[in-house]
Amino acid sequence: MINSTRLISLSFFVLSFLGAHSQLSKYHKKNAQDSVILQYSTANCNSRSLIVKDSILYSANSNGALYRYDLRTDSVTNLLGERKFEEMRDIEFVGDTLYGMQSGSYGVLARVVNSTFDTYIIAKKKLWYKVFLDGMDFYKSTGFIMGDPVNGFFTLSYSEDGGNTWQACEGKVEANKGEAGFAASGTNVQVLNDSTFIFVSGGLKSRFFKSTNKGKTWVSTSLPYLTNESSGAFSIHMINEKEGVIVGGDWANPDLNLNTAFFTNDGGEFWENAEKQPRGYRSCVIEAKNTMYAAGTNGIDISFDKGETWIPFADGNYLTLTADDKHLYASMPKGRVRVLELVVRR
């Protein structure tokens, strides 16, 4: 738990679907003043991936560091020490093992076991060599990593042993010209079970991809985002095998809220445009206590109906999100994380 002497207690609000819009201003006003900003680094860095576990906040950063922030003592440690990495874009836990994913001139994983650096994992040279990795996810010991296209095909890799070894997915997925992944928050991929992988793309073409056999075959659905290099799907969260949400937009025009969020009820075969959109570009979407949270450069929005309608939750510039039982953690530029109270509905 966060030290109670540091965190200003926020009031809980009980929302109903009928009263959500009228009561939302209370959340918005409260979040403007009653929250805490943690400073985990004085370096001019930002985090594209956060995890909170056992009162420890873990952060993957643009300066190549993996920070461990103890929420009870305010102590901070770079788990990689003096080792030099390019930008870290994603982190994931498998049991007590933490993986940090380097995004840059080539792909590499840093493995940390029980908060102690263990080893580097570099897949076969042809697999991640000169590949910009966009996101990774695990379900138990099954892992999936998606990287930008090489020679016209997305770089898709999977692991069956908890991330120790990786191999290319058997099924090849051809990318359209100008189509790639957005490594904006470590949430453009998801592993739903031990055989189902999904990811989303953006740019001049934006699509949802799904495989139910560990990448042997793939199906895709086109998404009607604007067709330019800065637009597309940035983040996906499948609530279950049928229901899910995709958010994105145009990071170069963050206040444009046309076609920024979509939802599905059929496992991704068809995506519907949200009836009430978030306030603009969103780089990350997560679920916590049956509420969806979507963050971007002009704020955080929430949805109580699995992505059909969105309403403002907090203002500010945010990159990625994570949550524990009580709090939402939103990364901000310059080594900061904002802590807000989760919505509790009864």
C-alpha positions in Angstrom: 0.0 0.0 0.0 1.1 3.6 -0.6 2.2 5.4 2.5 -0.9 7.1 3.9 1.2 10.1 5.1 2.1 10.8 1.5 -1.1 10.1 -0.4 -4.0 12.5 0.1 -7.0 10.3 0.6 -9.6 10.6 -2.2 -13.3 10.2 -1.7 -15.0 7.2 -3.3 -17.9 7.9 -5.5 -20.8 5.6 -6.3 -21.7 5.9 -10.0 -24.7 4.4 -11.8 -24.9 4.2 -15.6 -27.8 6.7 -15.5 -25.9 9.2 -13.3 -22.4 8.8 -14.7 -22.4 11.9 -16.9 -23.9 14.2 -14.3 -21.6 13.0 -11.5 -18.4 12.8 -13.5 -17.4 16.4 -12.9 -16.7 15.4 -9.3 -14.1 13.0 -10.4 -12.6 15.5 -12.8 -12.4 18.2 -10.2 -11.1 15.9 -7.5 -8.4 14.5 -9.7 -7.2 18.0 -10.6 -6.2 18.5 -7.0 -6.2 15.3 -4.9 -3.5 13.1 -6.3 0.2 12.4 -5.8 3.0 12.7 -8.3 5.9 10.3 -7.7 9.4 11.4 -8.9 11.2 8.1 -9.7 14.0 9.6 -11.7 15.7 13.0 -12.1 16.8 12.1 -15.6 14.9 13.5 -18.6 13.2 10.2 -19.3 9.8 8.8 -19.6 8.2 5.5 -19.1 6.3 3.6 -21.8 5.5 0.6 -19.5 4.6 0.3 -15.8 3.9 -2.6 -13.5 2.9 -2.5 -9.8 3.4 -5.6 -7.8 3.6 -6.1 -4.0 3.8 -2.3 -3.3 6.7 -2.0 -5.8 6.3 0.1 -9.0 8.4 -1.0 -11.9 9.1 1.3 -14.9 10.7 0.7 -18.3 12.3 4.0 -19.5 13.5 5.9 -22.5 17.0 6.2 -21.0 17.4 2.4 -21.0 16.8 2.0 -17.3 14.4 -0.4 -15.4 13.5 1.4 -12.2 12.2 -0.2 -9.1 10.3 2.3 -6.9 9.3 1.1 -3.4 6.0 2.8 -2.7 6.5 2.2 1.1 9.9 3.8 1.5 10.3 6.0 -1.6 13.5 4.2 -2.5 14.5 3.9 -6.1 16.9 1.4 -7.8 17.9 0.9 -11.4 17.7 -2.8 -11.7 20.1 -2.8 -14.6 22.9 -1.0 -12.7 25.5 0.5 -15.0 24.6 -1.8 -18.0 23.8 0.3 -21.0 20.6 -0.4 -23.0 18.8 1.5 -25.7 15.3 2.6 -25.0 13.2 0.2 -22.9 9.6 0.1 -24.2 8.0 -2.8 -22.3 8.2 -4.8 -19.1 6.4 -8.0 -18.1 6.6 -10.4 -15.2 6.6 -14.2 -15.4 6.5 -15.4 -11.8 9.4 -13.7 -10.1 11.2 -13.0 -13.3 11.0 -9.5 -14.8 11.7 -9.0 -18.5 12.6 -5.6 -20.0 12.2 -5.2 -23.8 14.7 -3.0 -25.6 13.4 -1.1 -28.6 16.0 0.4 -30.9 18.5 -0.8 -33.5 18.0 -4.4 -32.5 15.8 -6.5 -30.1 17.0 -7.7 -26.8 15.5 -8.7 -23.5 17.0 -7.9 -20.1 16.1 -10.6 -17.5 15.8 -9.7 -13.8 15.2 -12.4 -11.2 14.1 -11.4 -7.7 15.2 -7.8 -8.4 18.7 -8.9 -9.4 19.9 -8.6 -13.0 20.3 -12.1 -14.4 21.2 -12.1 -18.1 20.5 -10.7 -21.5 18.4 -12.7 -23.9 19.1 -12.1 -27.6 17.1 -14.3 -29.9 18.5 -15.8 -33.1 20.3 -13.1 -35.0 17.9 -13.2 -38.0 14.9 -12.9 -35.6 15.5 -9.6 -33.8 18.6 -8.3 -35.6 17.9 -4.7 -36.7 14.3 -5.1 -35.5 12.4 -2.4 -33.6 10.3 -4.3 -31.0 6.9 -2.8 -30.2 5.4 -4.9 -27.4 5.3 -8.2 -25.5 2.9 -10.1 -23.3 2.8 -13.3 -21.4 0.1 -15.8 -20.3 1.7 -18.0 -17.7 4.8 -19.5 -19.6 3.6 -18.5 -23.1 5.0 -15.3 -24.4 4.5 -13.2 -27.6 6.5 -10.3 -29.0 5.6 -8.2 -32.0 8.1 -6.1 -33.9 8.1 -3.8 -36.9 8.1 -5.2 -40.4 11.4 -6.6 -42.0 11.4 -7.3 -45.7 7.6 -6.6 -45.8 6.6 -8.9 -43.0 5.9 -8.2 -39.3 8.4 -9.7 -36.8 6.4 -12.1 -34.7 8.0 -14.3 -32.0 6.8 -16.6 -29.3 8.1 -18.4 -26.3 6.8 -21.6 -24.6 9.3 -21.6 -21.6 8.6 -18.4 -19.8 10.7 -16.2 -22.0 14.0 -18.1 -21.9 14.0 -19.0 -25.6 12.2 -17.5 -28.5 11.4 -18.5 -32.1 9.6 -17.0 -35.0 5.9 -17.6 -35.4 5.2 -20.1 -38.2 2.6 -17.9 -39.9 3.9 -14.9 -41.8 1.9 -11.6 -41.7 2.5 -9.3 -44.6 2.5 -5.6 -43.8 1.1 -2.9 -46.1 3.3 -0.1 -47.2 3.6 2.4 -44.3 2.1 -0.1 -41.8 3.9 -0.8 -38.5 3.4 -1.1 -34.8 3.2 1.8 -32.2 5.4 1.1 -29.2 3.7 3.8 -27.2 2.7 2.0 -24.0 3.6 -1.7 -24.3 0.0 -2.5 -24.8 -0.4 -3.1 -28.6 -0.1 -6.9 -28.1 -1.9 -9.4 -25.8 -1.7 -13.1 -25.1 -5.3 -14.2 -24.2 -4.4 -17.9 -23.3 -1.7 -20.4 -24.1 -2.5 -20.3 -27.8 -4.2 -17.0 -28.7 -2.1 -14.0 -29.7 -3.4 -10.6 -30.8 -1.8 -7.3 -31.9 -2.7 -4.1 -33.6 -1.0 -1.9 -36.2 -1.1 1.7 -37.4 0.3 4.1 -39.9 -0.9 4.2 -43.5 -2.9 1.0 -42.7 -4.4 0.0 -39.3 -5.5 -3.5 -38.5 -6.4 -5.9 -35.7 -4.6 -9.3 -35.9 -5.5 -12.6 -34.2 -4.1 -16.1 -34.1 -5.6 -19.0 -32.1 -2.8 -21.5 -32.7 0.4 -19.8 -31.5 1.0 -17.8 -34.7 0.6 -20.6 -37.2 -2.3 -18.8 -38.9 -3.6 -15.3 -38.6 -6.8 -13.4 -39.4 -7.1 -9.6 -39.6 -9.7 -6.9 -39.5 -9.2 -3.4 -40.9 -9.7 -0.5 -38.6 -10.9 2.9 -39.9 -8.2 5.2 -38.5 -6.8 8.1 -40.4 -4.2 7.0 -42.9 -1.0 8.8 -42.0 2.3 8.0 -40.3 1.1 9.3 -36.9 -2.3 7.7 -36.8 -3.7 4.3 -36.0 -4.4 1.7 -33.3 -2.0 2.2 -30.4 -3.4 0.0 -27.6 -5.7 -3.0 -27.2 -7.3 -4.7 -24.2 -9.4 -7.8 -24.6 -11.6 -8.1 -21.5 -12.3 -11.7 -22.4 -12.2 -13.7 -25.5 -15.2 -11.9 -27.0 -15.2 -8.3 -25.6 -12.4 -5.8 -26.1 -11.4 -2.2 -26.7 -8.9 -0.6 -29.1 -7.7 3.0 -28.7 -5.4 5.2 -30.7 -5.8 8.2 -32.9 -3.3 10.7 -34.2 -0.4 11.5 -31.8 0.6 14.5 -34.0 -3.0 15.9 -33.6 -3.8 14.8 -30.0 -7.0 16.8 -29.6 -8.6 15.2 -32.6 -11.2 12.7 -31.3 -12.5 11.3 -34.5 -12.4 7.5 -34.5 -10.1 7.2 -31.6 -11.8 4.2 -29.8 -13.5 1.0 -30.9 -15.1 -1.9 -29.1 -15.9 -5.5 -30.1 -18.4 -8.1 -28.8 -17.4 -11.0 -31.1 -13.7 -11.5 -30.5 -12.5 -8.9 -33.0 -14.3 -10.0 -36.2 -16.1 -6.6 -36.1 -15.2 -3.4 -34.3 -17.7 -0.7 -33.6 -17.0 3.0 -33.2 -17.5 4.2 -29.7 -20.7 6.2 -29.4 -19.0 8.8 -27.2 -15.3 9.1 -28.0 -12.4 9.9 -25.6 -11.2 13.5 -25.8 -8.4 12.8 -28.3 -5.5 10.5 -29.0 -5.0 7.7 -26.6 -1.9 5.6 -26.3 -3.0 3.1 -23.6 -6.1 1.3 -22.4 -6.4 -0.9 -19.4 -9.2 -2.4 -17.2 -9.4 -2.1 -13.5 -12.4 -3.0 -11.3 -14.7 -3.3 -14.3 -13.8 0.2 -15.5 -11.8 0.9 -18.6 -9.1 3.7 -18.5 -7.6 5.2 -21.6 -4.7 7.7 -21.3 -3.1 10.1 -23.8 -1.4 13.5 -24.1 -4.5 15.5 -23.1 -5.8 13.3 -20.3 -7.4 10.1 -19.1 -10.9 9.0 -19.9 -13.0 6.2 -18.4 -15.7 3.9 -19.7 -18.2 1.9 -17.6 -19.7 0.1 -20.6 -16.7 -1.7 -22.0 -15.7 1.1 -24.4 -19.1 2.1 -25.9 -19.0 5.6 -24.2 -16.1 7.5 -22.6 -16.1 10.4 -20.1 -13.3 12.6 -18.8 -11.5 11.4 -15.7 -8.3 13.5 -15.4 -6.3 16.1 -17.3 -2.6 16.0 -18.0 -0.1 14.3 -20.3 0.2 10.6 -19.8 2.0 7.7 -21.7 1.0 4.4 -20.1 -1.1 3.0 -17.2 -1.2 0.3 -14.6 -3.2 -0.4 -11.5 -3.4 -2.3 -8.3 -6.4 -2.9 -6.0 -6.9 0.8 -5.1 -4.9 3.1 -7.3 -4.2 4.0 -10.9 -0.6 4.8 -11.9 -0.1 7.0 -14.9 3.3 7.7 -16.3 4.2 11.3 -17.2 7.2 12.9 -18.9 10.4 13.6 -17.0 10.5 10.6 -14.7 7.2 11.0 -13.0 4.1 8.9 -12.2 0.8 10.2 -11.1 -1.2 8.2 -8.6 -5.0 8.5 -8.6 -7.8 6.7 -6.8 -9.5 4.0 -8.8 -13.3 4.4 -9.4 -15.3 2.2 -7.1 -18.9 1.4 -8.3 -21.4 -0.4 -6.3 
